[in-house]
Amino acid sequence: MQCLKVGDLDVRVLVVEDVGTVAAMMEAALRSAGMEVVCVPSGATALAARGLFSPDVVLIDLALPDTDGMSLVRPFSEAGCGVIVVTATSEEASRVSALDIGADDYMVKPVMPRELAARVRAVHRRLNGRSGATPQVRITVDVTHRELIGLNGAACALTEAEMLAFDALIDAAGAPVSRDWVGRVALKRPLHPEDRSVDQLVLKLRRKLSALGCPERVILSVRRQGYVLADPGLFQRLGDDRPA
């Protein structure tokens, strides 16, 4: 397997838009730019998709049928997602309010497809620290006791499945690991097409790593390949002389 290149990174985008023609335009623009896209029409389905799809960036319309889209900005921002408000509202007060509560960008409809994709890429780059220095956090991986130990001594317990999945990612040394392989190694079974168990497993790992000070997207999704550790050098297995 070859090591991942920055240009191969997949960006997972959740589009929260209730107007079908607008959602279809956004989806087509983002897919043509090589991104993975899921569209939902309401706030409730957006929150449900947050756990199932694990988006990197979410596009939020403010005029949704079941809620004010502004109420979605903070939950997605606090979950580590990039947030772009895409709405017909051009009022300065709305723009300022969205940015104040955690939005990364604000676009007024109608949006141009190429600009939309460029804005998503820019937010994704900022989130992953490619525009600046990334904090170097050294995490000890205690496979025997199924724990992650931070520099300050804080420890985070892993389930057996989480430990097996994370160990497989470390073994890959910067190369992508397929979802199916993670399923076979960690869950002891193959995945069916609609099975999101591995995605849920990775989401829980991301949260535990984030609690120890790791970048939110230290485990990245790779288009049509699976998952990869963005920086394997952040980790060292306890009592293991192999390079992490």
Secondary structure as GFF3:
##gff-version 3
##sequence-region A 1 244
A	DSSP	three_ten_helix	6	8	.	.	.	ID=ss1
A	DSSP	beta_strand	12	16	.	.	.	ID=ss2
A	DSSP	alpha_helix	20	32	.	.	.	ID=ss3
A	DSSP	beta_strand	36	40	.	.	.	ID=ss4
A	DSSP	alpha_helix	43	53	.	.	.	ID=ss5
A	DSSP	beta_strand	57	60	.	.	.	ID=ss6
A	DSSP	alpha_helix	70	78	.	.	.	ID=ss7
A	DSSP	beta_strand	82	87	.	.	.	ID=ss8
A	DSSP	alpha_helix	92	100	.	.	.	ID=ss9
A	DSSP	beta_strand	105	108	.	.	.	ID=ss10
A	DSSP	alpha_helix	113	127	.	.	.	ID=ss11
A	DSSP	beta_strand	139	142	.	.	.	ID=ss12
A	DSSP	beta_strand	147	149	.	.	.	ID=ss13
A	DSSP	beta_strand	155	157	.	.	.	ID=ss14
A	DSSP	alpha_helix	160	171	.	.	.	ID=ss15
A	DSSP	alpha_helix	179	182	.	.	.	ID=ss16
A	DSSP	pi_helix	183	187	.	.	.	ID=ss17
A	DSSP	alpha_helix	197	211	.	.	.	ID=ss18
A	DSSP	beta_strand	219	222	.	.	.	ID=ss19
A	DSSP	beta_strand	226	229	.	.	.	ID=ss20
A	DSSP	three_ten_helix	232	234	.	.	.	ID=ss21
A	DSSP	beta_strand	235	237	.	.	.	ID=ss22
###
